């Protein structure tokens, strides 16, 4: 595991081990995690438009800012926003399957993969290499999809 | 203006000058900007709990991650999410006053102040100085309040 991977693992472990603030209500957990993914999605959309689709002029500074935002989400300790009573069978306004807590090793794996690839996205964006950024965008997207396939209802 | 301030100004100018992606619908702009502020609010809450209120154990790594997230929001080019037809008199689910576009110099000033203080928050968090972080948390909060007072309906 490289330095970035180790960092992600450490952050994720910290996130799962202890809440960063007084424990949020289930409703607030769900609202905050949906906001985080929505903010990330907006930033992924910018990278898609500029580095992948190419319909918008490539701006390296904007790509760096977008990748920084995505990495910041990945490193923000979102584990604190997933409590066992926040799954779709127990709470409203969420598509989180109970399997997320029934398969903790799998859940940890998808989280760590996302963190690792998001941090790599930040590194690649800093290089200004558009083709490499497009490839890494796909790598991040695969980790999003892996979690959705396992733990998000359609 | 220091280097951080210049960077913020440049990013804000870029954000207002050109969309980073194909122009979003008004509904998508409102959804994305609310998500960004909500994600930021969660991270501000962590800093408040650990550095200001002190009810939760201070964890320097978590504070760095939270401040990175707040700065990433500030630097993400949110100007692209504010179009003149996205104010509360023309669109749903927003409290943005039309004054935001009637007072463009004031709007730019509150945005630049927020960017500058959020970037300074990131620097202070990296130092691990809890008291300094508490002070800078207040400085960021003042810039949030300034914008709310001028441009957000109660």
Boltz contact constraints between the chains, C-beta under 6 A:
constraints:
  - contact:
      token1: [A, 20]
      token2: [B, 46]
      max_distance: 6.0
  - contact:
      token1: [A, 20]
      token2: [B, 62]
      max_distance: 6.0
  - contact:
      token1: [A, 21]
      token2: [B, 45]
      max_distance: 6.0
  - contact:
      token1: [A, 21]
      token2: [B, 46]
      max_distance: 6.0
  - contact:
      token1: [A, 21]
      token2: [B, 49]
      max_distance: 6.0
  - contact:
      token1: [A, 21]
      token2: [B, 56]
      max_distance: 6.0
  - contact:
      token1: [A, 22]
      token2: [B, 49]
      max_distance: 6.0
  - contact:
      token1: [A, 32]
      token2: [B, 42]
      max_distance: 6.0
  - contact:
      token1: [A, 35]
      token2: [B, 35]
      max_distance: 6.0
  - contact:
      token1: [A, 35]
      token2: [B, 38]
      max_distance: 6.0
  - contact:
      token1: [A, 35]
      token2: [B, 39]
      max_distance: 6.0
  - contact:
      token1: [A, 36]
      token2: [B, 39]
      max_distance: 6.0
  - contact:
      token1: [A, 38]
      token2: [B, 35]
      max_distance: 6.0
  - contact:
      token1: [A, 39]
      token2: [B, 35]
      max_distance: 6.0
  - contact:
      token1: [A, 39]
      token2: [B, 36]
      max_distance: 6.0
  - contact:
      token1: [A, 39]
      token2: [B, 39]
      max_distance: 6.0
  - contact:
      token1: [A, 42]
      token2: [B, 32]
      max_distance: 6.0
  - contact:
      token1: [A, 45]
      token2: [B, 21]
      max_distance: 6.0
  - contact:
      token1: [A, 46]
      token2: [B, 20]
      max_distance: 6.0
  - contact:
      token1: [A, 46]
      token2: [B, 21]
      max_distance: 6.0
  - contact:
      token1: [A, 49]
      token2: [B, 21]
      max_distance: 6.0
  - contact:
      token1: [A, 49]
      token2: [B, 22]
      max_distance: 6.0
  - contact:
      token1: [A, 56]
      token2: [B, 21]
      max_distance: 6.0
  - contact:
      token1: [A, 62]
      token2: [B, 20]
      max_distance: 6.0
  - contact:
      token1: [A, 65]
      token2: [B, 75]
      max_distance: 6.0
  - contact:
      token1: [A, 65]
      token2: [B, 76]
      max_distance: 6.0
  - contact:
      token1: [A, 65]
      token2: [B, 77]
      max_distance: 6.0
  - contact:
      token1: [A, 68]
      token2: [B, 72]
      max_distance: 6.0
  - contact:
      token1: [A, 69]
      token2: [B, 72]
      max_distance: 6.0
  - contact:
      token1: [A, 69]
      token2: [B, 76]
      max_distance: 6.0
  - contact:
      token1: [A, 72]
      token2: [B, 68]
      max_distance: 6.0
  - contact:
      token1: [A, 72]
      token2: [B, 69]
      max_distance: 6.0
  - contact:
      token1: [A, 72]
      token2: [B, 72]
      max_distance: 6.0
  - contact:
      token1: [A, 75]
      token2: [B, 65]
      max_distance: 6.0
  - contact:
      token1: [A, 76]
      token2: [B, 65]
      max_distance: 6.0
  - contact:
      token1: [A, 76]
      token2: [B, 69]
      max_distance: 6.0
